[in-house]
Every structure is written in structure tokens, then in C-alpha cells.
Amino acid sequence: MSENPSILLLGIPGPGLIGTMSMAYIVHTLKMDLVGEIESSPATIVFVDNGQIVGPVRIYKKDRLFAILSDIPIDYDNAIDFTESVIDFSKKNNVDLVVFISGIHVPERNVSNLKTYGLVTHEKLEKMLYDNEIPKFLSGVISGPDATILTQLKNSPIPAIAFNTECNYFFPDPDAAMQTIKIISQITKQKIDLTEFKKQMDYLRLQNRQLMEDTLNVLQTQKESSTAPPQIYK
Amino acid sequence: MDDFASFIEKQMNSFFGDALFDDFIHKELVPLSHLKERHSSWVLEIDLPLVDRKNIEITSSDDHLTVKAKLTKTFCVSRGSIVTEFDYFKKTIKLPSGINTKQISAKFKNGILKITMPKPTNGKKIPIE
């Protein structure tokens, strides 16, 4: 991998809403430009911002850093198409590395010392984990859309890393999102000031209640249709 | 309000403004909650950000439990030109059957209220055919 790789960050609503909260802050703080959207057909939701129609899954860019942020949960039926679009976009834009952000449920975690685990699709990326002192996700189970996305990424030629931070699975977890932002800052070598994020942590929990509820409904649907016990992490 | 807060609020209001629980009907925020079943108890967790422990009130009747909590700051949500102010969280849940309300205990840590409800240990014996 080059000294200055082109990186795509991927954040969708999942456990603790880590992907969404951390990605929204990164996009906002780095002042990344909105450059496109991933559209579903038919579109089920759009919103209007300053008189413009904007979709819920958006692509941002700054220099050699891309970010895909979804404000709606990606359900099981759409996860394959969504990931194919991500891979297609990555190929067309010469992305060297896809970074997927999510969480793992750890009920009795130490909030002041949360851990992020790394999972790589290509062996050569293990050095990146080692150099950044990020522990490897050694064993456990990942389910739901995360599993579909990771499988697709594993089968694609583009190297990918998944970062899973210890979190509260059921409630928005800004502490875990903040830990994730620190890891992203380290990996991308971008300085990200967390002052504003720290000030907004309680409000993030308040404002994201509905999205958390919707996300759990999507994850719960998949749990019920699963034949195996739904275990995110053990 | 800070930039990032406005950014998030705009997104949330655009997507979920009308669906946001029934907060706007009663002008009370409905907190997220999660009920877990353990071997000998039920554990109800309620997410209460922006709340001090001293401002939480838990009451129970025979089959219901209500949690009311005052926010440390008024939380405002604007939709168009209408601003709604919220000062309280409130949630009432139906208790699992057979719970002895005198044995219910509660802890509050990191903005999460954890209510433990021991399962009943006595009951009718059921013969095996």
C-alpha cells in the first residue's frame, strides 16, 4: 500500500450507532464535500435541505479520503446491493482501502477504556493493525448486515479493515463512537478535534433515539429469521 | 447551538420529525429501554442522558412501573417554525407477571438506569404425565 493511500470510510447505523455518529462527526469536522449518493430503487426516503433533495446514503470526499454515511439502517434485503455499490464506487475511484466502522456488544465494558478490534480481509493489512497497536478481532460471531457487508468485502479485490469498538448494543453510545473517531484519526493521519463531540454527547443520545429504535427493529427482524443464536460477540 | 449539534438536529428532524415516538403529544420524551431476562431476574435498562440521579423518580403499582426523570437542561426540538420544549423523560412499562415489587432495586451509572426485578421463586407444582 502506498504512503498516502486513498481510503474510503463506511459508517451505517448498527450496534450503538457507532458508524453513524462517528462518521457524521468526521465528515462535519474535516469539512468533507458531498460528492454523490448511493440510491436505492425505488427510493423509500429522501430529505430536503436548503431546497435540494438529498438521499439518506451519501458520499463525501476530501483530498484522498472518501466517506459513505447512511442515515437509515441497511436491512438484510439491501445489504448485498449496498455493498456492491460501495465496491463499484471504490474501483472507479481507485480506493486503496475500505474501512468499515461498527460495534460489538460488551455489556460490562469499561467506558473510560474502550477497546477497538480490527479485522482485515487481506493479510498484508495486519501490519497496519500492529503498527497502530490495534488488537485483532480473534474470535466471535458477527451477524446482521455487518456480516453481509464483510463477506462481500472479503470477496472483493479491494483490501478492507473492519473496526469494531466495544459498545452498548441497544442505546446510542457516543463514548464508543469517540473511541472509534480516535482510531480513524490515527489510521488516516487526520487530526480530528473532539472538543465539540464531547460537548454534544448527551444530545447525541437524545437526538438519535428514533434511529436507534429503527436500527434495532432491522437487527431484530434478522435475529428472528436466523437459525442460529444471534451472537454478536463472545 | 454548536454547528455539529445543528447538523445532527437537522438530519434527525428531516428524517424522523413526525415519527419520533409520541414525544410531541405529551411533551415528554420517551427514553429508550431494553428488557433482559436473566436466570433469576428481569433487568430493565433505560437510557437517560442529561439526567441527574437525584431527579429520577421510580414508582410501581401491582403490574406497572413508571420512571420519570427531569432533564438538567430543557431540550428543544424545532420543526419548521414550531419549537417544542422538553423537560422530562417518562416511561411506563408493564411488569413481568409475578414480580414482587418490594424486591425491585435500581442503580444509575453513566446515564443508564438499571432496574433489577427478581423472578418469583414460588409457584404451583405441575405434574409430569
Interface residues (C-beta under 8 A of the other chain):
Chain A: A24 Y25 H28 T29 I45 F47 V48 D49 P56 D71 I72 V111 N168 F170 F171 P172 D175 E196 F197 K199 Q200 M201 D202 Y203 L204 R205 L206 Q207 N208 R209 Q210 L211 M212 E213 D214
Chain B: D2 D3 F4 A5 F7 I8 E9 K10 Q11 M12 S14 F15 F16 A19 L20 F21 L29 V30 P31 L32 H34 E45 D47 P49 L50 F75 N110 G111 I112
